[in-house]
Amino acid sequence: MNTNIPNSDEINAIDRALRELVRQKFALDQSAIVAITNNRGDITYVNDKFCAISGYSEDELIGQNHRIINSGYHNKAFFADMWQTIAAGKVWRSKIKNKAKDGSYYWVATTITPFLDETGKPYMFVSVRFDITMQKSLELE
């Protein structure tokens, strides 16, 4: 008897878990700007909110890195600290000023979470952002 074949209870549990993940992704996509990159920083996934705020299509973003939206506002040390933190497998949080395709600027509160492989090395990064442009504008006035 092959014990590697899941029984109906296991299949039902997997099905329920997948449906729950789909619901959670839907909820996240309603409020957050989400991007996933590989360990080199190449974008492998963006949600619709990312495309809407940046002005780029999914096709224009996939395969690029986040330099495509770099506003030039932050210095190299800012991004060096980010890479050092996430490469060490730690979560990084900050506020970032980005530049949209049309040349306009927007601010996002960003959390980047590294996903680690069995050896503890990051193999992908999930970035969740929230648009704080309005709050930042009020702050700067």
Secondary structure, 3 states (H helix, E strand, C coil): CCCCCCCHHHHHHHHHHHHHHHHHHHHHHHHCEEEEEECCCEEEEECHHHHHHHCCCHHHHCCCEHHHHECCCCCHHHHHHHHHHHHCCCCEEEEEEEECCCCCEEEEEEEEEEEECCCCCEEEEEEEEEECHHHHHHHHC
